[in-house]
Amino acid sequence: MKTFDKHLQEILATNPAAAKAHAKVFAELPLSTQLAVMRRRRSLSQRDLALKMKVLQPHVARTESTAHDPKISSIIKAAKAVRCHVMLIPDESFDQVAALV
C-alpha cells in the first residue's frame, strides 16, 4: 500500500498544475507548520529532531507550534537539522521557483 506522501509525489510529478498549486499552498503555511511537515517527511519524531539540534523536545514542540512565535534562528537551526533551507522568494519569482520544486 502506498503512503500518502508517495502518492502525492507521484501526482505532483505527473501534473505540473497540481505541483504549482501545491507549492503555492505549502509556501503560504506558517514556517512552523512547514517545519513540522518536513520533519515528518524525514520520519523524525520531535525527540529525534531535538537530539539533532541538541535541545530538549519541548523546544521543538514550541518551535512547531503556531501559537508560539519562534526566533528565526530556531527555525533555521531546525530546518538545517531536517536538511532544508529557509529562503525568501520575491513574489515575481515564485512561479519560476515553484516550477523547480
C-alpha positions as CSV (number, residue, x, y, z in Angstrom):
1,M,0.0,0.0,0.0
2,K,1.3,3.4,-0.9
3,T,1.9,6.1,1.7
4,F,0.1,9.4,1.3
5,D,3.4,11.2,0.7
6,K,4.4,8.7,-2.0
7,H,1.0,9.0,-3.7
8,L,1.2,12.8,-3.5
9,Q,4.7,12.9,-5.0
10,E,3.5,10.7,-7.9
11,I,0.6,13.1,-8.6
12,L,2.8,16.2,-8.4
13,A,5.5,14.6,-10.7
14,T,2.9,14.0,-13.4
15,N,0.7,17.1,-13.1
16,P,2.6,20.4,-13.3
17,A,-0.5,22.5,-12.5
18,A,-1.1,20.4,-9.3
19,A,2.6,20.8,-8.4
20,K,2.4,24.6,-8.8
21,A,-0.8,24.8,-6.7
22,H,0.7,22.5,-4.0
23,A,3.9,24.6,-3.8
24,K,1.9,27.8,-3.5
25,V,-0.3,26.4,-0.7
26,F,2.8,25.0,1.1
27,A,4.6,28.3,0.8
28,E,1.7,30.1,2.4
29,L,1.8,27.8,5.5
30,P,3.4,29.2,8.6
31,L,7.1,28.3,8.8
32,S,6.5,26.3,11.9
33,T,3.9,24.2,10.1
34,Q,6.3,23.7,7.1
35,L,9.0,22.6,9.5
36,A,6.7,20.1,11.2
37,V,5.7,18.7,7.8
38,M,9.3,18.3,6.7
39,R,10.2,16.7,10.0
40,R,7.5,14.1,9.5
41,R,8.5,13.6,5.8
42,R,12.0,12.8,7.1
43,S,10.5,10.2,9.5
44,L,11.8,12.1,12.6
45,S,10.0,12.4,15.9
46,Q,10.2,15.7,17.8
47,R,12.6,13.8,20.2
48,D,14.8,12.8,17.2
49,L,14.9,16.3,15.9
50,A,15.7,17.7,19.4
51,L,18.7,15.3,19.6
52,K,19.9,16.5,16.3
53,M,19.5,20.1,17.4
54,K,21.0,19.5,20.8
55,V,17.9,20.9,22.5
56,L,15.1,19.5,24.6
57,Q,11.9,18.1,22.9
58,P,9.7,20.9,24.3
59,H,11.8,23.4,22.4
60,V,11.0,21.6,19.2
61,A,7.3,21.5,20.1
62,R,7.3,25.2,20.8
63,T,9.1,25.9,17.5
64,E,6.5,23.9,15.6
65,S,3.6,25.5,17.4
66,T,1.5,28.1,15.5
67,A,0.6,29.6,18.9
68,H,4.3,30.4,19.5
69,D,6.4,32.9,17.5
70,P,9.8,31.3,17.4
71,K,13.0,33.1,16.7
72,I,14.2,32.9,13.1
73,S,17.4,31.3,14.4
74,S,15.4,28.4,15.9
75,I,13.6,27.9,12.6
76,I,16.9,28.0,10.7
77,K,18.5,25.5,13.1
78,A,15.6,23.1,12.9
79,A,15.4,23.5,9.1
80,K,19.1,22.6,8.8
81,A,18.5,19.6,11.1
82,V,15.8,18.2,8.6
83,R,18.1,19.0,5.6
84,C,16.1,22.0,4.4
85,H,16.7,25.7,3.8
86,V,14.8,28.8,4.7
87,M,14.6,31.2,1.8
88,L,12.8,34.4,0.9
89,I,11.4,34.3,-2.6
90,P,10.2,37.5,-4.3
91,D,6.6,37.3,-5.4
92,E,7.5,37.9,-9.0
93,S,9.9,34.9,-9.0
94,F,7.6,32.5,-7.2
95,D,6.2,30.8,-10.3
96,Q,9.7,30.0,-11.6
97,V,10.8,28.6,-8.2
98,A,7.6,26.6,-7.8
99,A,8.2,25.0,-11.2
100,L,11.6,23.7,-9.9
101,V,10.2,22.1,-6.8
